[in-house]
Protein backbone atom coordinates (compact mmCIF):
# COMPACT_ATOMS: atom_id res chain seq x y z
CA UNK A 1 0.00 0.00 0.00
CA UNK A 2 1.54 3.24 -1.04
CA UNK A 3 0.27 6.63 -0.15
CA UNK A 4 -0.49 9.04 -2.96
CA UNK A 5 -1.30 11.92 -0.64
CA UNK A 6 0.67 15.10 -1.09
CA UNK A 7 0.33 17.52 1.81
CA UNK A 8 2.15 20.85 2.07
CA UNK A 9 3.55 21.25 5.57
CA UNK A 10 5.99 23.44 7.45
CA UNK A 11 8.97 21.76 9.12
CA UNK A 12 8.82 22.22 12.90
CA UNK A 13 12.59 22.64 13.11
CA UNK A 14 13.73 24.72 10.16
CA UNK A 15 10.34 26.28 9.21
CA UNK A 16 10.78 25.34 5.54
CA UNK A 17 7.80 24.28 3.43
CA UNK A 18 7.92 20.65 2.27
CA UNK A 19 5.57 18.09 0.78
CA UNK A 20 4.63 15.27 3.15
CA UNK A 21 2.98 11.95 2.32
CA UNK A 22 1.54 11.47 5.80
CA UNK A 23 -0.56 13.77 7.94
CA UNK A 24 1.62 13.05 10.98
CA UNK A 25 4.96 14.07 9.45
CA UNK A 26 6.56 16.91 11.40
CA UNK A 27 9.99 17.40 9.85
CA UNK A 28 11.23 17.85 6.29
CA UNK A 29 14.13 15.41 6.67
CA UNK A 30 15.89 13.00 8.98
CA UNK A 31 18.52 15.64 9.73
CA UNK A 32 15.86 18.10 10.96
CA UNK A 33 14.25 15.39 13.09
CA UNK A 34 17.59 14.50 14.68
CA UNK A 35 18.51 18.11 15.36
CA UNK A 36 15.10 18.81 16.89
CA UNK A 37 15.40 15.75 19.10
CA UNK A 38 18.80 16.92 20.38
CA UNK A 39 17.37 20.39 21.01
CA UNK A 40 14.41 18.96 22.97
CA UNK A 41 16.73 16.79 25.06
CA UNK A 42 18.98 19.78 25.79
CA UNK A 43 16.00 21.86 26.94
CA UNK A 44 14.81 19.01 29.16
CA UNK A 45 18.25 18.71 30.79
CA UNK A 46 18.34 22.46 31.39
CA UNK A 47 14.87 22.35 32.99
CA UNK A 48 16.04 19.64 35.37
CA UNK A 49 19.19 21.59 36.20
CA UNK A 50 17.24 24.80 36.89
CA UNK A 51 14.64 23.07 39.07
CA UNK A 52 15.19 23.73 42.78
CA UNK A 53 16.99 20.90 44.50
CA UNK A 54 14.90 18.99 47.04
CA UNK A 55 16.78 18.57 50.29
CA UNK A 56 16.17 15.26 52.03
CA UNK A 57 16.00 15.71 55.80
CA UNK A 58 15.94 12.00 56.59
CA UNK A 59 19.01 10.51 58.27
CA UNK A 60 21.61 9.00 55.93
CA UNK A 61 21.31 5.32 55.16
CA UNK A 62 24.30 3.23 56.10
CA UNK A 63 25.73 0.98 53.42
CA UNK A 64 26.22 -2.54 54.68
CA UNK A 65 28.82 -4.99 53.47
CA UNK A 66 28.14 -8.67 54.15
CA UNK A 67 24.62 -9.21 55.42
CA UNK A 68 24.36 -10.30 59.05
CA UNK A 69 21.04 -11.08 60.66
CA UNK A 70 22.52 -12.44 63.89
CA UNK A 71 21.14 -9.70 66.13
CA UNK A 72 17.60 -9.91 64.79
CA UNK A 73 16.98 -13.63 64.43
CA UNK A 74 20.07 -15.49 65.60
CA UNK A 75 20.66 -16.75 62.04
CA UNK A 76 24.32 -15.80 61.56
CA UNK A 77 25.99 -15.04 58.25
CA UNK A 78 24.07 -15.16 55.02
CA UNK A 79 26.03 -16.25 51.96
CA UNK A 80 25.49 -16.16 48.21
CA UNK A 81 25.21 -19.12 45.86
CA UNK A 82 28.88 -18.77 44.82
CA UNK A 83 30.07 -18.82 48.44
CA UNK A 84 27.75 -21.74 49.19
CA UNK A 85 29.27 -23.69 46.29
CA UNK A 86 32.73 -23.21 47.78
CA UNK A 87 31.61 -24.18 51.28
CA UNK A 88 29.75 -27.34 50.23
CA UNK A 89 32.12 -28.37 47.40
CA UNK A 90 29.12 -28.63 45.06
CA UNK A 91 28.80 -26.90 41.72
CA UNK A 92 26.49 -23.91 41.38
CA UNK A 93 24.39 -25.87 38.87
CA UNK A 94 23.86 -28.67 41.42
CA UNK A 95 22.89 -26.11 44.05
CA UNK A 96 20.38 -24.51 41.69
CA UNK A 97 18.83 -27.95 41.17
CA UNK A 98 18.64 -28.42 44.95
CA UNK A 99 17.05 -24.97 45.39
CA UNK A 100 14.06 -26.12 43.34
CA UNK A 101 13.08 -28.27 46.34
CA UNK A 102 10.49 -26.21 48.31
CA UNK A 103 11.99 -27.41 51.62
CA UNK A 104 15.44 -26.05 50.74
CA UNK A 105 16.34 -23.26 53.23
CA UNK A 106 16.69 -20.09 51.20
CA UNK A 107 16.13 -16.42 51.97
CA UNK A 108 15.09 -13.90 49.34
CA UNK A 109 16.03 -10.30 50.14
CA UNK A 110 14.86 -8.12 47.26
CA UNK A 111 16.23 -9.81 44.15
CA UNK A 112 19.07 -11.48 46.05
CA UNK A 113 18.91 -15.15 46.96
CA UNK A 114 20.86 -15.80 50.16
CA UNK A 115 21.47 -18.87 52.29
CA UNK A 116 22.34 -19.57 55.91
CA UNK A 117 25.47 -21.69 55.87
CA UNK A 118 24.76 -24.13 58.75
CA UNK A 119 21.10 -24.61 57.86
CA UNK A 120 21.91 -25.52 54.26
CA UNK A 121 24.65 -27.94 55.27
CA UNK A 122 22.30 -29.62 57.79
CA UNK A 123 19.61 -29.86 55.08
CA UNK A 124 21.99 -31.46 52.58
CA UNK A 125 23.31 -33.96 55.14
CA UNK A 126 19.79 -34.84 56.35
CA UNK A 127 18.27 -35.16 52.89
CA UNK A 128 21.10 -36.80 50.93
CA UNK A 129 23.12 -38.78 53.45
CA UNK A 130 23.42 -42.49 52.75
CA UNK A 131 23.32 -43.90 56.26
C-alpha positions as CSV (number, residue, x, y, z in Angstrom):
1,X,0.0,0.0,0.0
2,X,1.5,3.2,-1.0
3,X,0.3,6.6,-0.1
4,X,-0.5,9.0,-3.0
5,X,-1.3,11.9,-0.6
6,X,0.7,15.1,-1.1
7,X,0.3,17.5,1.8
8,X,2.1,20.9,2.1
9,X,3.5,21.3,5.6
10,X,6.0,23.4,7.5
11,X,9.0,21.8,9.1
12,X,8.8,22.2,12.9
13,X,12.6,22.6,13.1
14,X,13.7,24.7,10.2
15,X,10.3,26.3,9.2
16,X,10.8,25.3,5.5
17,X,7.8,24.3,3.4
18,X,7.9,20.6,2.3
19,X,5.6,18.1,0.8
20,X,4.6,15.3,3.1
21,X,3.0,12.0,2.3
22,X,1.5,11.5,5.8
23,X,-0.6,13.8,7.9
24,X,1.6,13.0,11.0
25,X,5.0,14.1,9.4
26,X,6.6,16.9,11.4
27,X,10.0,17.4,9.8
28,X,11.2,17.9,6.3
29,X,14.1,15.4,6.7
30,X,15.9,13.0,9.0
31,X,18.5,15.6,9.7
32,X,15.9,18.1,11.0
33,X,14.2,15.4,13.1
34,X,17.6,14.5,14.7
35,X,18.5,18.1,15.4
36,X,15.1,18.8,16.9
37,X,15.4,15.7,19.1
38,X,18.8,16.9,20.4
39,X,17.4,20.4,21.0
40,X,14.4,19.0,23.0
41,X,16.7,16.8,25.1
42,X,19.0,19.8,25.8
43,X,16.0,21.9,26.9
44,X,14.8,19.0,29.2
45,X,18.3,18.7,30.8
46,X,18.3,22.5,31.4
47,X,14.9,22.4,33.0
48,X,16.0,19.6,35.4
49,X,19.2,21.6,36.2
50,X,17.2,24.8,36.9
51,X,14.6,23.1,39.1
52,X,15.2,23.7,42.8
53,X,17.0,20.9,44.5
54,X,14.9,19.0,47.0
55,X,16.8,18.6,50.3
56,X,16.2,15.3,52.0
57,X,16.0,15.7,55.8
58,X,15.9,12.0,56.6
59,X,19.0,10.5,58.3
60,X,21.6,9.0,55.9
61,X,21.3,5.3,55.2
62,X,24.3,3.2,56.1
63,X,25.7,1.0,53.4
64,X,26.2,-2.5,54.7
65,X,28.8,-5.0,53.5
66,X,28.1,-8.7,54.2
67,X,24.6,-9.2,55.4
68,X,24.4,-10.3,59.0
69,X,21.0,-11.1,60.7
70,X,22.5,-12.4,63.9
71,X,21.1,-9.7,66.1
72,X,17.6,-9.9,64.8
73,X,17.0,-13.6,64.4
74,X,20.1,-15.5,65.6
75,X,20.7,-16.8,62.0
76,X,24.3,-15.8,61.6
77,X,26.0,-15.0,58.3
78,X,24.1,-15.2,55.0
79,X,26.0,-16.2,52.0
80,X,25.5,-16.2,48.2
81,X,25.2,-19.1,45.9
82,X,28.9,-18.8,44.8
83,X,30.1,-18.8,48.4
84,X,27.8,-21.7,49.2
85,X,29.3,-23.7,46.3
86,X,32.7,-23.2,47.8
87,X,31.6,-24.2,51.3
88,X,29.8,-27.3,50.2
89,X,32.1,-28.4,47.4
90,X,29.1,-28.6,45.1
91,X,28.8,-26.9,41.7
92,X,26.5,-23.9,41.4
93,X,24.4,-25.9,38.9
94,X,23.9,-28.7,41.4
95,X,22.9,-26.1,44.1
96,X,20.4,-24.5,41.7
97,X,18.8,-27.9,41.2
98,X,18.6,-28.4,44.9
99,X,17.1,-25.0,45.4
100,X,14.1,-26.1,43.3
101,X,13.1,-28.3,46.3
102,X,10.5,-26.2,48.3
103,X,12.0,-27.4,51.6
104,X,15.4,-26.0,50.7
105,X,16.3,-23.3,53.2
106,X,16.7,-20.1,51.2
107,X,16.1,-16.4,52.0
108,X,15.1,-13.9,49.3
109,X,16.0,-10.3,50.1
110,X,14.9,-8.1,47.3
111,X,16.2,-9.8,44.2
112,X,19.1,-11.5,46.0
113,X,18.9,-15.1,47.0
114,X,20.9,-15.8,50.2
115,X,21.5,-18.9,52.3
116,X,22.3,-19.6,55.9
117,X,25.5,-21.7,55.9
118,X,24.8,-24.1,58.8
119,X,21.1,-24.6,57.9
120,X,21.9,-25.5,54.3
121,X,24.6,-27.9,55.3
122,X,22.3,-29.6,57.8
123,X,19.6,-29.9,55.1
124,X,22.0,-31.5,52.6
125,X,23.3,-34.0,55.1
126,X,19.8,-34.8,56.4
127,X,18.3,-35.2,52.9
128,X,21.1,-36.8,50.9
129,X,23.1,-38.8,53.4
130,X,23.4,-42.5,52.8
131,X,23.3,-43.9,56.3
